[in-house]
Amino acid sequence: MGFVLYFFIDEVEVFTGIPWLTVEIFAFVLTSVPLVWIIYDKITGKKK
């Protein structure tokens, strides 16, 4: 999955001219936010 994502990011850079690092950071943030929320839920002990 990660390999496909990085390949896609590389293609996006080629087509848009956006610096690869910027796109990589943006993708990292997008994938990190859900993980942070999941961990936060476990730490706070909210049981649904």
KAJOLIN-V8271 format. One record per residue. N is the residue number from 1. SS is DSSP state (H for helix, E for strand, - for the rest). NEAR is the number of other C-alpha atoms within 10 Angstrom. Layout:
N SS NEAR
N SS NEAR
This chain:
1 - 6
2 H 7
3 H 8
4 H 9
5 H 12
6 H 15
7 H 11
8 H 12
9 H 17
10 H 17
11 H 13
12 H 15
13 H 16
14 H 12
15 H 8
16 H 8
17 - 9
18 - 13
19 - 12
20 H 16
21 H 12
22 H 11
23 H 16
24 H 16
25 H 11
26 H 12
27 H 14
28 H 11
29 H 11
30 H 11
31 H 11
32 H 11
33 H 11
34 H 11
35 H 11
36 H 11
37 H 11
38 H 10
39 H 12
40 H 12
41 H 12
42 H 11
43 H 9
44 H 8
45 - 9
46 - 8
47 - 6
48 - 3
